[in-house]
Amino acid sequence: MNKKLYTALIHAVPAHAVALSRWTGFLPGDAMERALLSVLRARRARGGAIALWRGDGQLTVSAFGRARLAADVPAAPDTCFRVASISKFVTAAGILLLSRKGLLPLDADVGELLAYPVRAGGFDDVPITVRMLLSHTSSVRDSEAYLKAIESPTPLEALLRADVYTGARPGTAFEYTNLGFGMLAAVAERACGAPFDLLMRDSLFGPAGVSASYWPQRAQGTLADAWRLMPPARRPNYDAAKRQARPIPEPEMDPARDYLSAHGSLCVTAGDLVRIAQYILSDRALFDQMSAPVVPFGRRDPTLSQGLGCFIYRDPALPWPLYGHQGLAYGAVHGLFFRDGPVGSTDIRGFALLTSAVSEQREGVIARINRDVARVVFG
């Protein structure tokens, strides 16, 4: 939908009087709570959870509205959400930890790891590497062939022979891509000989002390739907109950198929997502590797640069950059952003905002709700 038309129509959607549940940890203060509620109402939020993380490491979580569209299921601090492209931030951390163990060289030829040629047309002498996939500089793109493969899965080897390349020399140009990032799961499975979900549990989720999975069937507790406000949805665009009812394929590991999860299918609570971010920031070498800018978004969004699976967000209204990622899918908008460097013990270091339905208005790439929440908690 045209951005101007969407902006005009979304203001016609009634703003619900959402209320925040009791915080699970520290209290952020009345002024901040009022400001957060104002943002949620202005952005037509229908449900979700928000976790805040202080400089002393403490975190607190609150929830608002509904988790599911058809059933009267309230969102709670322990509700799980499919976090869309925030999955890329988490996937990147796991891939880098596997690389640290010597299991997945970052500059290895992806084709050699997959055991079949992976070359962009016209550049047969240029290998596409794991590092390029992590930074969206591989020349892989989300073509029509990829979009069809989402509905009718195509073996990865066959898909990579289709029109899935930008025409740029690999390693020289930025093209944000779900397919390229999703390929990391297939590459990791081939290199390590284990299902991607298990690799992530062993390398990241277990050490961080969290419950998370790229399979909705493994989500603990309630998994939230996602639905669109505009055009209005009669049924969820992401139906959590139906997704959870599907059996996990046997065998679970299938590198020919497993390019469809690592980029966007992570299911996690807001609190556990913050714990993952805390773990990454506590590992200085890992965070520095992820957060070093590789390429700018350019005219698409001058406030953003791309690291290895990490957004570097420079909002002109804030005095320092933020790190993390954003997710948008099925009508839900999610954000995970935090700051580096010294902060006071009671200052907010970061937040995770996970929603079931909300305005999808954006300024460039960043959703207005993520921009507004960042300005409330960091401003």
C-alpha positions in Angstrom: 0.0 0.0 0.0 1.2 3.5 -0.8 2.9 5.1 2.2 0.8 8.3 2.0 -2.4 6.4 1.6 -1.5 4.1 4.5 -0.7 7.1 6.8 -4.0 8.7 6.0 -6.0 5.5 6.6 -4.3 4.4 9.7 -5.3 7.6 11.5 -8.9 6.5 10.9 -8.4 3.4 13.0 -9.6 3.9 16.5 -6.9 4.1 19.2 -7.6 1.6 21.9 -7.1 2.5 25.5 -4.4 -0.1 26.2 -3.1 -0.5 29.7 0.2 -1.9 30.8 0.2 -4.9 33.1 2.2 -4.9 36.4 5.9 -4.8 35.7 7.8 -8.0 36.6 10.9 -6.2 37.9 11.9 -2.6 38.5 9.3 0.2 38.0 10.3 2.5 35.1 8.5 5.5 36.7 5.1 7.2 36.1 6.4 9.7 33.5 8.0 7.0 31.3 5.0 4.7 31.7 2.7 7.5 30.6 4.9 8.3 27.6 5.0 4.6 26.6 1.2 4.3 26.8 0.9 7.5 24.7 3.1 6.0 22.0 1.2 2.7 22.0 -2.1 4.4 21.7 -0.9 6.8 19.0 0.5 3.9 17.0 -2.8 1.9 17.4 -1.1 -1.0 19.3 -3.5 -3.9 19.9 -1.3 -6.1 22.0 2.3 -6.9 22.9 5.0 -6.9 25.6 7.8 -4.5 26.3 11.0 -5.3 28.3 13.3 -2.7 29.6 17.0 -3.3 30.6 18.8 -1.0 33.1 22.5 -0.2 33.3 22.8 -2.5 36.4 21.6 -5.4 34.3 18.2 -5.7 35.9 15.2 -6.1 33.5 11.5 -5.6 33.8 8.6 -6.7 31.5 5.1 -5.5 31.1 2.4 -6.5 28.6 -0.7 -4.9 27.0 -3.7 -5.8 24.9 -4.4 -9.1 23.2 -2.0 -11.9 22.1 -4.5 -13.5 19.8 -7.1 -12.1 17.4 -10.0 -14.5 17.6 -9.7 -15.7 21.2 -9.8 -13.4 24.2 -6.2 -14.2 25.2 -4.4 -11.3 26.9 -0.8 -10.7 26.2 1.4 -11.4 29.2 5.0 -10.8 30.1 5.7 -14.4 29.3 3.9 -14.5 25.9 6.1 -15.6 23.1 6.2 -13.8 19.8 7.5 -14.6 16.3 10.0 -11.8 16.1 10.5 -11.6 12.4 13.8 -10.0 11.3 15.1 -9.6 14.8 15.8 -13.3 14.2 18.7 -12.1 12.0 20.4 -10.4 14.9 20.1 -13.6 17.0 21.1 -15.9 14.1 24.2 -13.8 13.4 25.4 -14.2 17.0 24.9 -18.0 16.8 26.8 -18.2 13.5 29.7 -16.1 14.9 29.9 -18.3 18.0 30.0 -21.4 15.8 32.8 -19.7 13.8 34.7 -19.0 17.0 34.7 -22.8 17.6 36.2 -23.4 14.2 33.1 -25.0 12.9 32.0 -22.4 10.3 34.8 -20.2 8.8 33.4 -16.7 8.0 35.3 -16.3 4.7 34.6 -19.9 3.5 33.0 -20.3 0.1 29.3 -21.1 0.8 29.3 -23.4 -2.3 32.0 -25.5 -0.8 30.2 -25.8 2.5 26.9 -26.7 0.8 28.7 -29.1 -1.6 27.3 -27.5 -4.8 28.3 -24.4 -6.7 26.9 -21.0 -5.5 27.8 -18.3 -7.9 26.2 -15.0 -9.0 25.8 -14.8 -12.8 28.8 -13.3 -14.4 31.1 -13.7 -11.4 32.1 -17.4 -11.5 35.5 -16.5 -10.0 34.0 -14.7 -7.0 33.0 -16.9 -4.0 30.0 -15.9 -1.9 31.0 -16.2 1.7 29.4 -16.6 5.1 30.5 -13.1 6.0 28.8 -11.7 2.9 25.5 -13.4 3.9 25.8 -11.9 7.4 26.2 -8.4 6.0 23.7 -8.6 3.1 26.5 -8.0 0.6 26.3 -11.4 -1.1 24.4 -10.3 -4.2 21.6 -12.7 -3.3 18.2 -11.1 -3.4 14.5 -11.9 -2.6 13.4 -12.5 -6.1 10.1 -13.7 -7.4 11.5 -17.3 -7.4 12.2 -16.9 -3.7 8.7 -15.5 -2.9 7.2 -18.5 -4.7 9.4 -20.9 -2.8 8.0 -19.6 0.5 4.6 -21.0 -0.5 5.9 -24.0 -2.5 9.2 -24.9 -1.0 12.0 -25.4 -3.6 15.3 -27.2 -2.8 17.9 -24.6 -2.1 20.2 -25.9 -4.8 17.5 -25.5 -7.4 16.5 -22.1 -6.1 20.0 -20.8 -6.3 20.1 -21.6 -10.0 17.1 -19.3 -10.5 17.0 -15.5 -10.8 18.0 -14.8 -7.2 21.0 -12.4 -7.8 21.2 -8.7 -8.0 23.8 -8.5 -10.8 26.4 -6.8 -8.5 29.8 -8.4 -7.8 29.5 -10.3 -4.5 31.0 -8.3 -1.6 30.6 -4.9 -3.3 26.9 -3.8 -2.8 24.2 -3.9 -0.1 20.9 -5.7 -0.7 18.9 -6.6 2.3 17.7 -10.1 1.8 15.8 -12.8 3.7 16.9 -15.5 1.4 20.6 -14.7 1.9 20.2 -14.7 5.6 18.0 -17.8 5.7 20.8 -19.6 3.8 22.9 -19.4 6.9 20.9 -22.2 8.5 21.4 -24.5 5.6 25.2 -23.7 5.6 25.5 -24.2 9.3 23.7 -27.6 9.1 26.0 -28.8 6.3 29.1 -27.5 8.1 28.2 -28.8 11.6 26.1 -31.9 10.9 23.2 -30.9 13.3 19.8 -29.2 13.0 20.0 -25.4 13.1 17.7 -25.1 16.1 20.0 -27.5 18.1 23.1 -25.5 17.0 21.5 -22.3 18.3 20.5 -23.9 21.6 24.0 -25.2 22.1 25.9 -22.1 21.0 23.7 -19.3 22.3 20.3 -20.0 23.9 21.7 -22.4 26.5 24.7 -20.2 27.5 22.3 -17.2 27.7 19.9 -19.1 29.9 16.9 -18.6 27.6 14.1 -20.6 26.0 13.8 -19.8 22.3 13.3 -21.7 19.1 12.9 -21.2 15.4 10.1 -23.8 15.5 6.8 -22.3 16.9 5.9 -25.8 18.1 8.6 -25.5 20.7 7.4 -22.1 22.0 6.6 -22.4 25.7 3.4 -20.9 26.9 1.2 -18.7 24.7 2.5 -17.8 21.2 1.0 -14.6 19.9 -0.8 -14.2 16.6 0.0 -11.3 14.3 -2.6 -9.4 12.2 -2.9 -6.3 10.2 -4.8 -3.1 11.2 -4.8 -1.8 7.6 -6.4 -3.3 5.7 -8.4 -4.7 8.6 -7.9 -8.4 9.3 -10.8 -10.8 10.0 -8.3 -13.6 10.8 -4.7 -13.5 11.9 -2.1 -13.2 9.1 0.1 -15.3 11.4 -2.1 -17.9 13.1 -0.1 -19.1 16.1 -2.4 -22.0 16.9 -2.2 -23.4 13.3 1.5 -23.0 13.2 2.0 -24.8 16.5 -0.3 -27.6 15.3 1.9 -28.5 12.4 4.3 -31.3 13.1 8.0 -30.6 13.1 9.3 -32.3 9.9 11.2 -35.6 10.1 14.1 -35.5 9.8 14.4 -32.1 11.4 17.6 -31.3 9.6 17.2 -30.7 5.9 19.7 -28.2 4.4 17.7 -28.3 1.1 14.7 -26.9 3.0 16.0 -25.0 6.0 16.6 -21.7 4.4 13.1 -20.6 5.4 13.6 -20.0 9.2 16.8 -18.4 10.3 15.9 -15.0 8.9 12.6 -14.5 10.6 11.0 -17.4 12.5 12.5 -17.1 16.0 9.9 -17.4 18.7 10.9 -15.9 22.1 9.5 -13.7 24.9 10.5 -10.1 25.3 12.4 -10.8 28.5 14.4 -13.7 26.9 15.1 -11.5 23.9 16.7 -8.9 26.2 18.7 -11.7 27.9 20.1 -12.7 24.6 21.1 -9.1 23.9 22.7 -8.9 27.4 24.7 -12.0 26.7 25.9 -10.7 23.3 26.9 -7.3 24.9 28.7 -9.1 27.7 30.9 -10.9 25.2 32.9 -7.9 24.0 34.6 -9.7 21.1 31.2 -11.0 19.8 29.5 -7.6 20.1 32.4 -5.7 18.5 32.3 -8.2 15.6 28.6 -7.8 15.1 28.4 -4.0 15.6 31.2 -2.8 13.4 29.6 -1.0 10.4 30.1 -2.8 7.1 27.8 -0.9 4.7 25.3 2.0 5.0 21.7 1.6 4.0 22.2 4.7 1.8 19.3 6.6 0.5 16.9 4.0 1.7 17.6 5.1 5.3 20.5 7.5 6.1 20.1 6.7 9.8 21.0 3.0 9.4 24.2 1.1 8.8 24.6 -2.7 8.6 27.0 -4.8 10.7 27.1 -8.6 10.8 23.4 -9.2 11.5 23.2 -6.0 13.4 21.6 -2.6 12.7 23.5 0.5 13.8 20.8 3.2 14.2 21.7 6.8 14.5 18.5 8.7 15.3 19.3 12.5 15.0 17.2 13.0 18.1 19.5 10.8 20.3 23.1 11.6 21.3 24.5 8.1 20.6 24.0 5.2 18.3 21.7 2.2 19.1 22.4 -1.4 18.2 20.0 -4.3 17.5 17.4 -5.0 14.9 13.8 -4.5 13.8 11.2 -7.0 12.7 8.1 -6.4 10.6 5.8 -9.2 9.4 2.2 -10.1 9.2 1.1 -6.8 10.7 3.3 -7.1 13.8 6.2 -4.7 14.4 9.1 -5.6 16.8 12.1 -3.8 18.0 15.3 -4.7 19.9 17.6 -1.7 20.5 20.3 -0.9 23.1 23.2 1.4 23.6 26.8 0.7 24.3 29.2 2.5 26.6 28.9 3.6 30.2 25.4 4.2 31.6 24.2 4.9 35.1 22.9 1.9 37.1 19.3 3.0 36.8 19.5 4.4 33.3 17.8 2.4 30.5 20.3 0.5 28.4 17.9 -1.2 26.1 14.4 -2.4 25.2 12.6 -5.1 23.4 9.1 -4.3 22.0 7.1 -7.2 20.6 3.6 -6.7 19.2 0.7 -8.6 17.8 -0.8 -5.7 15.7 0.2 -2.1 15.4 0.6 0.7 12.9 3.3 -0.2 10.3 4.1 3.4 9.5 7.9 3.9 8.9 10.4 6.7 8.6 12.8 5.2 6.1 13.3 1.7 7.3 12.6 2.2 11.0 9.0 1.9 12.2 7.6 5.0 13.8 6.7 3.0 16.9 10.3 1.8 17.4 11.6 5.3 16.8 9.1 6.7 19.3 9.8 4.1 22.0 13.5 4.6 21.6 13.1 8.4 22.1 11.0 7.8 25.2 13.4 5.3 26.9 16.7 6.9 25.8 15.8 10.5 25.4 
